[in-house]
Amino acid sequence: MATVELRFSALPEHVRTARLVAAAVARRAGVDESVLDEVRLAVGEACSRAVGLHQRGGIGGTVRVALTDQEKRFLIEVEDEAGPAAVPAAGAAEGVDPDEDTLGLAVITGLVEDLEVTNGADGGLIRMSWPVSVESVAV
Amino acid sequence: MDLSLSTRSVGDRTVVEVGGEIDVYTAPKLREQLVELVNDGKYHLVVDMEGVDFLDSTGLGVLVGGLKRVRAHEGSLRLVCNQERILKIFRITGLTKVFPIHTSVDDAVSATD
């Protein structure tokens, strides 16, 4: 079970909340301060992409963000309900006309070493994880 | 935090001072501002990002859109940014090659192509 799970209506105004919650939980889990900015940005990108997929498809529904404090890794999963869609090639932002989805994935790919982007019948799932420092102390 | 925008003219350049967070929710306001300026005939823009706390790919997309608009009128769009965490996003996406990025508004305003 996720340490903290967040579900929000697929609307742009909630993405900031997801960013702030993810960064707060990551900090508490012992993710290094120096990468918290990356965590915040990567979660924001994943949620923005999910919201965008819903909006472009004219689909309501929710975005699920699961934040899991594993033993040595901090895992974040962002899942949408926008239905099956082709997963665009990541890291292709050099083109002359980068759309937001491509740029978003390029940012995530550039930031996160441990990343998995998959797509199921119900929607897409982005899984990413960061190391947790072992000497972190639960407060 | 929300997005703050203010504009001023310096010679033939228009400086857009941006503050706060540029994300999927606030980026449309920046897009409207840039579109409005171009519609008003302001084709040489300097976007001052020193007050920006957060920028994501939606914001990048808006800046790229702004650049396309001014270039259609043989204009320019220069950025002012010294913040490493913001510059990193431009580097990751290869956009440092697309935008002239300056360390100060004075530098950007006096720059010529």
gemmi code that builds the backbone of each chain (N, CA, C; Angstrom):
import gemmi

chains = {
    "A": [
        ("MET", (0.836, -1.201, 0.000), (0.000, 0.000, 0.000), (0.868, 1.247, 0.000)),
        ("ALA", (0.398, 2.237, -0.727), (1.162, 3.486, -0.808), (1.207, 4.166, 0.556)),
        ("THR", (2.307, 4.877, 0.807), (2.423, 5.629, 2.052), (1.387, 6.755, 2.068)),
        ("VAL", (1.328, 7.454, 0.952), (0.313, 8.503, 0.782), (-0.237, 8.369, -0.625)),
        ("GLU", (-1.550, 8.417, -0.748), (-2.157, 8.343, -2.069), (-3.084, 9.533, -2.262)),
        ("LEU", (-3.017, 10.087, -3.449), (-3.767, 11.306, -3.744), (-4.554, 11.065, -5.021)),
        ("ARG", (-5.816, 11.399, -5.007), (-6.605, 11.313, -6.242), (-7.231, 12.670, -6.471)),
        ("PHE", (-7.100, 13.176, -7.694), (-7.712, 14.482, -7.965), (-8.390, 14.498, -9.325)),
        ("SER", (-9.434, 15.320, -9.446), (-10.103, 15.503, -10.729), (-9.069, 16.004, -11.722)),
        ("ALA", (-9.128, 15.492, -12.950), (-8.097, 15.808, -13.942), (-8.228, 17.252, -14.422)),
        ("LEU", (-7.851, 18.184, -13.548), (-7.935, 19.616, -13.853), (-6.603, 20.291, -13.509)),
        ("PRO", (-6.193, 21.285, -14.327), (-4.878, 21.912, -14.128), (-4.673, 22.516, -12.741)),
        ("GLU", (-5.739, 23.032, -12.131), (-5.559, 23.735, -10.845), (-5.123, 22.811, -9.705)),
        ("HIS", (-5.242, 21.505, -9.893), (-4.861, 20.598, -8.808), (-3.426, 20.080, -8.916)),
        ("VAL", (-2.777, 20.378, -10.036), (-1.432, 19.828, -10.247), (-0.446, 20.383, -9.217)),
        ("ARG", (-0.608, 21.660, -8.868), (0.287, 22.275, -7.883), (0.173, 21.549, -6.531)),
        ("THR", (-1.047, 21.219, -6.156), (-1.261, 20.494, -4.894), (-0.495, 19.168, -4.908)),
        ("ALA", (-0.597, 18.456, -6.040), (0.088, 17.161, -6.150), (1.603, 17.340, -6.018)),
        ("ARG", (2.130, 18.393, -6.642), (3.577, 18.677, -6.547), (4.000, 18.892, -5.104)),
        ("LEU", (3.218, 19.723, -4.408), (3.582, 20.082, -3.037), (3.504, 18.870, -2.113)),
        ("VAL", (2.457, 18.070, -2.286), (2.292, 16.877, -1.440), (3.432, 15.899, -1.705)),
        ("ALA", (3.743, 15.676, -2.988), (4.803, 14.717, -3.337), (6.141, 15.154, -2.743)),
        ("ALA", (6.446, 16.438, -2.842), (7.730, 16.929, -2.317), (7.779, 16.788, -0.794)),
        ("ALA", (6.651, 17.060, -0.148), (6.614, 16.964, 1.316), (6.800, 15.518, 1.776)),
        ("VAL", (6.124, 14.591, 1.091), (6.229, 13.173, 1.493), (7.635, 12.649, 1.166)),
        ("ALA", (8.186, 13.078, 0.026), (9.534, 12.648, -0.355), (10.555, 13.134, 0.672)),
        ("ARG", (10.416, 14.368, 1.113), (11.343, 14.920, 2.111), (11.290, 14.084, 3.388)),
        ("ARG", (10.088, 13.783, 3.810), (9.906, 13.012, 5.042), (10.456, 11.593, 4.903)),
        ("ALA", (10.379, 11.054, 3.665), (10.870, 9.685, 3.444), (12.396, 9.625, 3.422)),
        ("GLY", (13.029, 10.791, 3.341), (14.489, 10.795, 3.368), (15.130, 11.012, 2.009)),
        ("VAL", (14.356, 11.438, 1.022), (14.933, 11.791, -0.279), (15.798, 13.039, -0.074)),
        ("ASP", (16.983, 13.023, -0.666), (17.938, 14.097, -0.440), (17.363, 15.469, -0.854)),
        ("GLU", (17.655, 16.467, -0.027), (17.174, 17.831, -0.290), (17.537, 18.300, -1.699)),
        ("SER", (18.725, 17.884, -2.154), (19.212, 18.374, -3.445), (18.392, 17.861, -4.628)),
        ("VAL", (17.637, 16.777, -4.439), (16.822, 16.277, -5.552), (15.323, 16.543, -5.364)),
        ("LEU", (14.968, 17.217, -4.274), (13.531, 17.478, -4.054), (12.939, 18.357, -5.166)),
        ("ASP", (13.751, 19.284, -5.685), (13.286, 20.105, -6.807), (12.955, 19.233, -8.016)),
        ("GLU", (13.802, 18.216, -8.229), (13.571, 17.292, -9.348), (12.294, 16.490, -9.138)),
        ("VAL", (12.092, 16.033, -7.898), (10.890, 15.260, -7.574), (9.652, 16.124, -7.853)),
        ("ARG", (9.715, 17.363, -7.376), (8.587, 18.289, -7.541), (8.282, 18.496, -9.030)),
        ("LEU", (9.348, 18.727, -9.789), (9.171, 18.987, -11.217), (8.671, 17.746, -11.950)),
        ("ALA", (9.262, 16.592, -11.645), (8.881, 15.357, -12.338), (7.420, 14.989, -12.057)),
        ("VAL", (7.003, 15.140, -10.801), (5.602, 14.844, -10.459), (4.675, 15.827, -11.165)),
        ("GLY", (5.079, 17.085, -11.181), (4.284, 18.103, -11.875), (4.129, 17.773, -13.355)),
        ("GLU", (5.236, 17.352, -13.961), (5.184, 17.004, -15.390), (4.278, 15.794, -15.626)),
        ("ALA", (4.425, 14.793, -14.778), (3.614, 13.580, -14.946), (2.121, 13.907, -14.778)),
        ("CYS", (1.817, 14.749, -13.787), (0.412, 15.117, -13.546), (-0.122, 16.026, -14.655)),
        ("SER", (0.718, 16.952, -15.131), (0.290, 17.841, -16.226), (-0.022, 17.028, -17.471)),
        ("ARG", (0.833, 16.029, -17.719), (0.632, 15.173, -18.883), (-0.688, 14.408, -18.740)),
        ("ALA", (-0.921, 13.876, -17.538), (-2.162, 13.134, -17.297), (-3.381, 14.032, -17.510)),
        ("VAL", (-3.311, 15.249, -16.951), (-4.426, 16.192, -17.104), (-4.624, 16.527, -18.589)),
        ("GLY", (-3.502, 16.729, -19.286), (-3.564, 17.055, -20.714), (-4.207, 15.941, -21.525)),
        ("LEU", (-3.866, 14.695, -21.203), (-4.442, 13.554, -21.919), (-5.952, 13.497, -21.708)),
        ("HIS", (-6.386, 13.763, -20.475), (-7.814, 13.794, -20.184), (-8.497, 14.915, -20.965)),
        ("GLN", (-7.878, 16.097, -20.930), (-8.517, 17.259, -21.563), (-8.557, 17.126, -23.076)),
        ("ARG", (-7.451, 16.645, -23.665), (-7.427, 16.504, -25.127), (-8.419, 15.444, -25.578)),
        ("GLY", (-8.630, 14.438, -24.722), (-9.581, 13.389, -25.060), (-11.009, 13.745, -24.677)),
        ("GLY", (-11.184, 14.902, -24.021), (-12.503, 15.310, -23.573), (-13.086, 14.352, -22.535)),
        ("ILE", (-12.174, 13.798, -21.730), (-12.581, 12.777, -20.768), (-12.464, 13.332, -19.350)),
        ("GLY", (-13.460, 13.098, -18.528), (-13.359, 13.471, -17.120), (-12.511, 12.443, -16.394)),
        ("GLY", (-12.769, 12.258, -15.131), (-12.052, 11.216, -14.406), (-10.995, 11.789, -13.487)),
        ("THR", (-10.233, 10.885, -12.905), (-9.273, 11.310, -11.890), (-7.856, 10.877, -12.236)),
        ("VAL", (-6.937, 11.613, -11.648), (-5.525, 11.250, -11.725), (-5.149, 10.719, -10.345)),
        ("ARG", (-4.448, 9.591, -10.326), (-4.038, 8.996, -9.056), (-2.528, 9.148, -8.890)),
        ("VAL", (-2.123, 9.660, -7.760), (-0.698, 9.783, -7.456), (-0.423, 8.950, -6.214)),
        ("ALA", (0.400, 7.916, -6.345), (0.736, 7.066, -5.202), (2.193, 7.302, -4.834)),
        ("LEU", (2.414, 7.631, -3.573), (3.756, 7.933, -3.072), (4.108, 6.839, -2.075)),
        ("THR", (5.130, 6.033, -2.404), (5.437, 4.886, -1.559), (6.884, 4.931, -1.075)),
        ("ASP", (6.997, 4.897, 0.246), (8.308, 4.874, 0.883), (8.738, 3.412, 0.986)),
        ("GLN", (9.586, 2.984, 0.042), (10.098, 1.624, 0.100), (11.358, 1.641, 0.961)),
        ("GLU", (12.005, 0.502, 1.068), (13.149, 0.457, 1.967), (14.279, 1.395, 1.541)),
        ("LYS", (14.641, 1.274, 0.258), (15.771, 2.079, -0.202), (15.398, 3.076, -1.288)),
        ("ARG", (14.177, 2.998, -1.776), (13.743, 3.881, -2.856), (12.444, 4.564, -2.453)),
        ("PHE", (12.247, 5.728, -3.018), (10.968, 6.407, -2.870), (10.283, 6.340, -4.229)),
        ("LEU", (9.146, 5.651, -4.264), (8.471, 5.370, -5.531), (7.268, 6.296, -5.725)),
        ("ILE", (7.160, 6.845, -6.922), (5.991, 7.674, -7.255), (5.332, 7.102, -8.505)),
        ("GLU", (4.038, 6.872, -8.410), (3.278, 6.408, -9.572), (2.192, 7.428, -9.889)),
        ("VAL", (2.089, 7.800, -11.145), (1.043, 8.723, -11.585), (0.243, 8.010, -12.669)),
        ("GLU", (-1.034, 7.823, -12.379), (-1.867, 7.019, -13.276), (-3.048, 7.850, -13.762)),
        ("ASP", (-3.317, 7.795, -15.049), (-4.469, 8.531, -15.568), (-5.565, 7.568, -16.000)),
        ("GLU", (-6.708, 8.118, -16.324), (-7.849, 7.313, -16.775), (-8.269, 7.745, -18.174)),
        ("ALA", (-7.284, 8.208, -18.945), (-7.607, 8.805, -20.246), (-7.735, 7.786, -21.367)),
        ("GLY", (-7.639, 6.508, -21.004), (-7.832, 5.473, -22.011), (-6.537, 5.139, -22.731)),
        ("PRO", (-6.599, 4.138, -23.628), (-5.383, 3.732, -24.326), (-4.922, 4.815, -25.294)),
        ("ALA", (-3.633, 5.064, -25.308), (-3.069, 6.044, -26.233), (-1.662, 5.607, -26.557)),
        ("ALA", (-1.215, 6.010, -27.720), (0.158, 5.683, -28.092), (1.105, 6.417, -27.149)),
        ("VAL", (2.109, 5.712, -26.668), (3.119, 6.356, -25.836), (4.114, 7.036, -26.765)),
        ("PRO", (4.198, 8.375, -26.724), (5.109, 9.056, -27.645), (6.560, 8.766, -27.278)),
        ("ALA", (7.416, 8.843, -28.252), (8.841, 8.613, -28.014), (9.367, 9.698, -27.077)),
        ("ALA", (10.005, 9.259, -26.011), (10.536, 10.221, -25.054), (11.860, 10.776, -25.539)),
        ("GLY", (12.220, 11.930, -25.015), (13.523, 12.515, -25.310), (13.642, 13.079, -26.703)),
        ("ALA", (12.520, 13.422, -27.298), (12.554, 13.914, -28.668), (12.241, 15.398, -28.739)),
        ("ALA", (12.862, 16.158, -27.832), (12.521, 17.582, -27.756), (13.364, 18.461, -28.666)),
        ("GLU", (14.218, 17.866, -29.461), (15.085, 18.672, -30.316), (14.352, 19.193, -31.551)),
        ("GLY", (13.180, 18.649, -31.811), (12.435, 19.007, -33.010), (12.055, 20.471, -33.042)),
        ("VAL", (11.632, 20.936, -34.195), (11.294, 22.349, -34.334), (9.941, 22.671, -33.726)),
        ("ASP", (9.106, 21.698, -33.590), (7.754, 21.966, -33.105), (7.403, 21.029, -31.950)),
        ("PRO", (8.045, 21.208, -30.804), (7.769, 20.301, -29.700), (6.395, 20.578, -29.090)),
        ("ASP", (5.558, 19.592, -29.039), (4.285, 19.843, -28.369), (4.495, 19.625, -26.870)),
        ("GLU", (3.497, 20.007, -26.102), (3.671, 19.991, -24.652), (3.923, 18.584, -24.115)),
        ("ASP", (3.268, 17.602, -24.724), (3.425, 16.232, -24.255), (4.861, 15.759, -24.451)),
        ("THR", (5.405, 16.045, -25.623), (6.775, 15.647, -25.922), (7.745, 16.356, -24.989)),
        ("LEU", (7.529, 17.659, -24.798), (8.400, 18.424, -23.902), (8.319, 17.885, -22.483)),
        ("GLY", (7.106, 17.576, -22.049), (6.899, 17.068, -20.696), (7.647, 15.767, -20.474)),
        ("LEU", (7.532, 14.860, -21.435), (8.237, 13.580, -21.313), (9.748, 13.779, -21.405)),
        ("ALA", (10.163, 14.753, -22.210), (11.598, 15.031, -22.321), (12.151, 15.509, -20.984)),
        ("VAL", (11.371, 16.344, -20.302), (11.805, 16.837, -18.990), (11.893, 15.667, -18.004)),
        ("ILE", (10.869, 14.829, -17.967), (10.864, 13.692, -17.039), (12.035, 12.760, -17.348)),
        ("THR", (12.220, 12.457, -18.626), (13.305, 11.553, -19.030), (14.664, 12.123, -18.643)),
        ("GLY", (14.800, 13.447, -18.793), (16.066, 14.077, -18.442), (16.320, 14.125, -16.949)),
        ("LEU", (15.257, 14.122, -16.171), (15.393, 14.277, -14.723), (15.529, 12.957, -13.990)),
        ("VAL", (14.772, 11.958, -14.439), (14.609, 10.749, -13.633), (15.357, 9.584, -14.256)),
        ("GLU", (16.258, 8.995, -13.478), (17.009, 7.848, -13.987), (16.157, 6.595, -14.025)),
        ("ASP", (15.407, 6.371, -12.948), (14.577, 5.169, -12.875), (13.150, 5.535, -13.264)),
        ("LEU", (12.844, 5.313, -14.528), (11.559, 5.769, -15.076), (10.946, 4.690, -15.962)),
        ("GLU", (9.620, 4.570, -15.847), (8.906, 3.606, -16.683), (7.597, 4.269, -17.114)),
        ("VAL", (7.379, 4.343, -18.410), (6.129, 4.913, -18.927), (5.386, 3.806, -19.654)),
        ("THR", (4.213, 3.460, -19.140), (3.452, 2.384, -19.776), (2.025, 2.857, -20.040)),
        ("ASN", (1.336, 2.072, -20.826), (-0.026, 2.444, -21.157), (-0.915, 1.213, -21.161)),
        ("GLY", (-2.003, 1.270, -20.387), (-2.917, 0.139, -20.341), (-4.256, 0.500, -20.977)),
        ("ALA", (-5.229, -0.369, -20.805), (-6.546, -0.148, -21.404), (-7.236, 1.071, -20.795)),
        ("ASP", (-7.002, 1.297, -19.499), (-7.693, 2.394, -18.814), (-6.967, 3.725, -18.963)),
        ("GLY", (-5.661, 3.656, -19.173), (-4.890, 4.881, -19.271), (-3.416, 4.615, -19.080)),
        ("GLY", (-2.668, 5.695, -18.907), (-1.221, 5.572, -18.795), (-0.764, 5.513, -17.356)),
        ("LEU", (0.452, 5.001, -17.172), (1.046, 4.930, -15.841), (2.516, 5.326, -15.953)),
        ("ILE", (2.903, 6.306, -15.137), (4.308, 6.689, -15.059), (4.820, 6.291, -13.689)),
        ("ARG", (5.886, 5.478, -13.681), (6.511, 5.062, -12.417), (7.912, 5.633, -12.377)),
        ("MET", (8.246, 6.254, -11.281), (9.601, 6.792, -11.150), (10.028, 6.661, -9.700)),
        ("SER", (11.323, 6.503, -9.498), (11.782, 6.355, -8.119), (13.119, 7.048, -7.903)),
        ("TRP", (13.354, 7.389, -6.656), (14.584, 8.071, -6.246), (15.156, 7.343, -5.028)),
        ("PRO", (16.466, 7.409, -4.860), (17.057, 6.763, -3.681), (16.696, 7.510, -2.399)),
        ("VAL", (16.624, 6.757, -1.323), (16.368, 7.336, -0.006), (17.662, 7.213, 0.787)),
        ("SER", (18.048, 8.298, 1.426), (19.298, 8.213, 2.192), (19.063, 7.344, 3.428)),
        ("VAL", (19.998, 6.428, 3.681), (19.805, 5.406, 4.725), (19.770, 6.003, 6.126)),
        ("GLU", (20.470, 7.131, 6.311), (20.533, 7.691, 7.660), (19.345, 8.589, 7.988)),
        ("SER", (18.329, 8.548, 7.093), (17.173, 9.394, 7.374), (16.461, 8.922, 8.649)),
        ("VAL", (16.003, 9.874, 9.395), (15.357, 9.562, 10.665), (13.885, 9.964, 10.580)),
        ("ALA", (13.027, 9.021, 10.875), (11.600, 9.345, 10.866), (11.295, 10.321, 11.999)),
        ("VAL", (10.496, 11.312, 11.704), (10.152, 12.318, 12.722), (8.779, 11.996, 13.285)),
    ],
    "B": [
        ("MET", (1.361, 29.691, -4.841), (1.653, 31.004, -5.407), (1.149, 31.092, -6.842)),
        ("ASP", (0.620, 32.244, -7.184), (0.085, 32.442, -8.526), (1.149, 33.066, -9.418)),
        ("LEU", (0.742, 33.359, -10.627), (1.649, 33.970, -11.587), (1.456, 35.478, -11.582)),
        ("SER", (2.550, 36.235, -11.595), (2.422, 37.685, -11.731), (3.106, 38.125, -13.016)),
        ("LEU", (2.487, 39.096, -13.687), (3.007, 39.572, -14.963), (2.975, 41.085, -14.985)),
        ("SER", (4.062, 41.702, -15.438), (4.008, 43.141, -15.688), (4.880, 43.449, -16.894)),
        ("THR", (4.501, 44.457, -17.646), (5.262, 44.783, -18.852), (5.695, 46.247, -18.817)),
        ("ARG", (6.833, 46.530, -19.430), (7.292, 47.901, -19.590), (8.108, 47.999, -20.869)),
        ("SER", (8.151, 49.191, -21.437), (8.922, 49.392, -22.661), (10.292, 49.959, -22.327)),
        ("VAL", (11.292, 49.421, -22.969), (12.649, 49.968, -22.863), (13.132, 50.128, -24.299)),
        ("GLY", (13.111, 51.358, -24.805), (13.451, 51.578, -26.212), (12.448, 50.854, -27.096)),
        ("ASP", (12.963, 50.055, -28.029), (12.048, 49.318, -28.907), (11.754, 47.919, -28.364)),
        ("ARG", (12.237, 47.648, -27.153), (11.991, 46.330, -26.557), (10.853, 46.417, -25.537)),
        ("THR", (10.184, 45.313, -25.359), (9.170, 45.231, -24.309), (9.617, 44.169, -23.307)),
        ("VAL", (9.766, 44.601, -22.069), (10.208, 43.675, -21.027), (8.975, 43.129, -20.302)),
        ("VAL", (8.863, 41.806, -20.268), (7.780, 41.140, -19.545), (8.392, 40.535, -18.282)),
        ("GLU", (8.006, 41.090, -17.136), (8.547, 40.580, -15.880), (7.587, 39.521, -15.340)),
        ("VAL", (8.089, 38.310, -15.176), (7.245, 37.198, -14.736), (7.652, 36.789, -13.325)),
        ("GLY", (6.666, 36.573, -12.468), (6.957, 36.114, -11.113), (6.045, 34.972, -10.719)),
        ("GLY", (6.496, 34.143, -9.794), (5.662, 33.054, -9.288), (5.875, 31.756, -10.043)),
        ("GLU", (4.803, 31.006, -10.223), (4.909, 29.672, -10.796), (4.277, 29.612, -12.186)),
        ("ILE", (5.032, 29.112, -13.152), (4.489, 28.904, -14.498), (4.269, 27.407, -14.655)),
        ("ASP", (3.027, 27.000, -14.597), (2.726, 25.580, -14.769), (1.476, 25.412, -15.628)),
        ("VAL", (0.950, 24.210, -15.640), (-0.180, 23.880, -16.532), (-1.403, 24.765, -16.240)),
        ("TYR", (-1.505, 25.253, -14.999), (-2.652, 26.084, -14.628), (-2.431, 27.549, -14.986)),
        ("THR", (-1.211, 28.053, -14.765), (-0.962, 29.482, -14.947), (-0.406, 29.848, -16.330)),
        ("ALA", (0.161, 28.859, -17.035), (0.793, 29.152, -18.324), (-0.140, 29.838, -19.333)),
        ("PRO", (-1.444, 29.500, -19.357), (-2.327, 30.195, -20.311), (-2.332, 31.711, -20.139)),
        ("LYS", (-2.132, 32.196, -18.898), (-2.093, 33.652, -18.673), (-0.864, 34.265, -19.337)),
        ("LEU", (0.252, 33.558, -19.257), (1.466, 34.039, -19.916), (1.279, 34.010, -21.433)),
        ("ARG", (0.640, 32.955, -21.928), (0.385, 32.851, -23.362), (-0.460, 34.031, -23.842)),
        ("GLU", (-1.534, 34.325, -23.087), (-2.403, 35.467, -23.446), (-1.614, 36.764, -23.506)),
        ("GLN", (-0.737, 36.955, -22.505), (0.064, 38.177, -22.448), (0.965, 38.304, -23.681)),
        ("LEU", (1.623, 37.213, -24.048), (2.540, 37.251, -25.194), (1.763, 37.471, -26.499)),
        ("VAL", (0.619, 36.807, -26.621), (-0.206, 36.969, -27.824), (-0.670, 38.422, -27.947)),
        ("GLU", (-1.097, 38.987, -26.815), (-1.568, 40.367, -26.793), (-0.471, 41.340, -27.232)),
        ("LEU", (0.724, 41.136, -26.719), (1.842, 42.014, -27.079), (2.124, 41.953, -28.580)),
        ("VAL", (2.151, 40.733, -29.115), (2.435, 40.585, -30.552), (1.304, 41.215, -31.367)),
        ("ASN", (0.067, 41.030, -30.910), (-1.073, 41.648, -31.612), (-0.998, 43.173, -31.574)),
        ("ASP", (-0.354, 43.709, -30.510), (-0.172, 45.160, -30.396), (1.058, 45.660, -31.150)),
        ("GLY", (1.704, 44.752, -31.854), (2.867, 45.159, -32.649), (4.177, 45.165, -31.891)),
        ("LYS", (4.190, 44.553, -30.711), (5.454, 44.459, -29.955), (6.136, 43.156, -30.349)),
        ("TYR", (7.183, 43.285, -31.161), (7.827, 42.084, -31.708), (9.198, 41.793, -31.108)),
        ("HIS", (9.678, 42.697, -30.233), (10.978, 42.442, -29.598), (10.765, 42.337, -28.091)),
        ("LEU", (10.703, 41.110, -27.630), (10.325, 40.856, -26.238), (11.515, 40.344, -25.419)),
        ("VAL", (11.544, 40.800, -24.180), (12.509, 40.286, -23.217), (11.692, 39.733, -22.048)),
        ("VAL", (11.765, 38.445, -21.812), (11.018, 37.845, -20.713), (11.977, 37.670, -19.523)),
        ("ASP", (11.711, 38.477, -18.494), (12.552, 38.457, -17.298), (12.017, 37.392, -16.333)),
        ("MET", (12.791, 36.319, -16.155), (12.325, 35.178, -15.365), (12.977, 35.119, -13.988)),
        ("GLU", (13.590, 36.204, -13.576), (14.287, 36.178, -12.288), (13.348, 35.945, -11.101)),
        ("GLY", (12.080, 36.323, -11.253), (11.135, 36.137, -10.159), (10.344, 34.837, -10.246)),
        ("VAL", (10.740, 33.971, -11.174), (9.993, 32.714, -11.367), (10.482, 31.659, -10.367)),
        ("ASP", (9.554, 31.086, -9.622), (9.898, 30.064, -8.626), (9.816, 28.653, -9.197)),
        ("PHE", (8.977, 28.509, -10.213), (8.758, 27.160, -10.761), (8.396, 27.292, -12.233)),
        ("LEU", (8.992, 26.430, -13.048), (8.689, 26.418, -14.484), (8.600, 24.977, -14.931)),
        ("ASP", (7.559, 24.632, -15.678), (7.490, 23.272, -16.214), (7.377, 23.317, -17.733)),
        ("SER", (7.149, 22.158, -18.341), (7.158, 22.085, -19.800), (6.012, 22.868, -20.434)),
        ("THR", (4.921, 23.053, -19.702), (3.823, 23.855, -20.245), (4.307, 25.288, -20.456)),
        ("GLY", (5.076, 25.783, -19.463), (5.661, 27.117, -19.584), (6.646, 27.190, -20.738)),
        ("LEU", (7.459, 26.132, -20.887), (8.401, 26.093, -22.008), (7.643, 26.176, -23.329)),
        ("GLY", (6.537, 25.421, -23.411), (5.722, 25.409, -24.627), (5.201, 26.795, -24.966)),
        ("VAL", (4.805, 27.541, -23.932), (4.294, 28.905, -24.144), (5.413, 29.819, -24.657)),
        ("LEU", (6.596, 29.673, -24.093), (7.731, 30.495, -24.538), (8.109, 30.163, -25.987)),
        ("VAL", (8.088, 28.865, -26.318), (8.373, 28.463, -27.703), (7.309, 29.051, -28.639)),
        ("GLY", (6.061, 29.012, -28.205), (4.969, 29.598, -28.998), (5.175, 31.091, -29.195)),
        ("GLY", (5.614, 31.785, -28.135), (5.886, 33.217, -28.205), (7.009, 33.512, -29.186)),
        ("LEU", (8.034, 32.672, -29.131), (9.173, 32.843, -30.035), (8.732, 32.709, -31.495)),
        ("LYS", (7.885, 31.729, -31.752), (7.383, 31.534, -33.122), (6.594, 32.760, -33.590)),
        ("ARG", (5.782, 33.301, -32.679), (4.956, 34.461, -33.043), (5.814, 35.677, -33.390)),
        ("VAL", (6.808, 35.978, -32.535), (7.620, 37.171, -32.834), (8.498, 36.944, -34.065)),
        ("ARG", (8.949, 35.716, -34.263), (9.790, 35.447, -35.436), (9.007, 35.605, -36.736)),
        ("ALA", (7.703, 35.347, -36.657), (6.852, 35.538, -37.841), (6.855, 36.999, -38.267)),
        ("HIS", (7.223, 37.894, -37.338), (7.299, 39.335, -37.632), (8.752, 39.817, -37.585)),
        ("GLU", (9.662, 38.890, -37.768), (11.101, 39.185, -37.691), (11.486, 39.838, -36.370)),
        ("GLY", (10.834, 39.410, -35.316), (11.122, 39.938, -33.989), (12.059, 39.028, -33.213)),
        ("SER", (12.121, 39.255, -31.910), (13.010, 38.446, -31.074), (12.365, 38.204, -29.713)),
        ("LEU", (12.756, 37.107, -29.088), (12.306, 36.832, -27.723), (13.526, 36.365, -26.944)),
        ("ARG", (13.935, 37.209, -26.006), (15.115, 36.909, -25.185), (14.679, 36.638, -23.756)),
        ("LEU", (15.427, 35.774, -23.102), (15.104, 35.439, -21.714), (16.178, 35.994, -20.790)),
        ("VAL", (15.762, 36.359, -19.585), (16.712, 36.725, -18.545), (16.541, 35.721, -17.415)),
        ("CYS", (17.600, 34.974, -17.131), (17.506, 33.973, -16.078), (18.883, 33.619, -15.551)),
        ("ASN", (19.026, 33.649, -14.246), (20.275, 33.232, -13.594), (20.048, 32.051, -12.657)),
        ("GLN", (18.821, 31.566, -12.567), (18.528, 30.509, -11.600), (18.859, 29.133, -12.174)),
        ("GLU", (19.739, 28.444, -11.500), (20.215, 27.155, -11.996), (19.066, 26.157, -12.203)),
        ("ARG", (18.133, 26.118, -11.259), (17.082, 25.093, -11.386), (16.142, 25.363, -12.563)),
        ("ILE", (16.034, 26.636, -12.959), (15.227, 26.963, -14.135), (16.044, 26.696, -15.408)),
        ("LEU", (17.309, 27.103, -15.389), (18.181, 26.909, -16.554), (18.316, 25.424, -16.895)),
        ("LYS", (18.303, 24.595, -15.847), (18.435, 23.149, -16.041), (17.332, 22.605, -16.962)),
        ("ILE", (16.134, 23.146, -16.815), (15.000, 22.667, -17.610), (15.198, 23.023, -19.087)),
        ("PHE", (15.785, 24.205, -19.322), (16.077, 24.596, -20.706), (17.166, 23.696, -21.297)),
        ("ARG", (18.141, 23.338, -20.461), (19.226, 22.480, -20.953), (18.731, 21.077, -21.275)),
        ("ILE", (17.927, 20.512, -20.355), (17.409, 19.145, -20.530), (16.659, 19.012, -21.851)),
        ("THR", (15.910, 20.051, -22.189), (15.050, 19.979, -23.367), (15.744, 20.515, -24.619)),
        ("GLY", (16.991, 20.921, -24.481), (17.728, 21.421, -25.646), (17.339, 22.843, -26.046)),
        ("LEU", (16.544, 23.508, -25.218), (16.033, 24.836, -25.598), (17.041, 25.963, -25.354)),
        ("THR", (18.175, 25.639, -24.714), (19.220, 26.671, -24.576), (19.758, 27.040, -25.961)),
        ("LYS", (19.565, 26.127, -26.916), (20.025, 26.420, -28.284), (18.999, 27.252, -29.046)),
        ("VAL", (17.805, 27.315, -28.515), (16.716, 27.995, -29.218), (16.553, 29.435, -28.718)),
        ("PHE", (16.691, 29.619, -27.399), (16.492, 30.954, -26.809), (17.825, 31.613, -26.457)),
        ("PRO", (17.965, 32.891, -26.791), (19.092, 33.627, -26.213), (18.771, 33.863, -24.733)),
        ("ILE", (19.669, 33.429, -23.842), (19.437, 33.575, -22.398), (20.487, 34.525, -21.832)),
        ("HIS", (20.013, 35.589, -21.196), (20.903, 36.637, -20.696), (20.913, 36.654, -19.164)),
        ("THR", (21.974, 37.273, -18.633), (22.098, 37.326, -17.174), (21.441, 38.559, -16.576)),
        ("SER", (21.140, 39.563, -17.391), (20.460, 40.748, -16.860), (19.545, 41.349, -17.925)),
        ("VAL", (18.568, 42.102, -17.466), (17.639, 42.770, -18.386), (18.414, 43.765, -19.252)),
        ("ASP", (19.357, 44.503, -18.645), (20.168, 45.469, -19.404), (20.881, 44.783, -20.560)),
        ("ASP", (21.457, 43.629, -20.255), (22.183, 42.862, -21.260), (21.245, 42.430, -22.392)),
        ("ALA", (20.054, 41.957, -22.012), (19.090, 41.476, -23.010), (18.565, 42.623, -23.872)),
        ("VAL", (18.321, 43.767, -23.220), (17.751, 44.918, -23.936), (18.750, 45.482, -24.947)),
        ("SER", (20.048, 45.436, -24.584), (21.049, 46.025, -25.481), (21.580, 45.028, -26.511)),
        ("ALA", (21.154, 43.752, -26.385), (21.665, 42.729, -27.302), (21.098, 42.924, -28.701)),
        ("THR", (21.924, 42.621, -29.685), (21.457, 42.643, -31.074), (21.781, 41.297, -31.700)),
        ("ASP", (21.003, 40.930, -32.690), (21.206, 39.620, -33.319), (22.461, 39.598, -34.185)),
    ],
}
model = gemmi.Model(1)
for chain_id, residues in chains.items():
    chain = gemmi.Chain(chain_id)
    for i, (resn, *xyz) in enumerate(residues, 1):
        res = gemmi.Residue()
        res.name, res.seqid = resn, gemmi.SeqId(i, " ")
        for name, pos in zip(("N", "CA", "C"), xyz):
            atom = gemmi.Atom()
            atom.name, atom.element = name, gemmi.Element(name[0])
            atom.pos, atom.b_iso = gemmi.Position(*pos), 0.0
            res.add_atom(atom)
        chain.add_residue(res)
    model.add_chain(chain)
structure = gemmi.Structure()
structure.add_model(model)
structure.setup_entities()
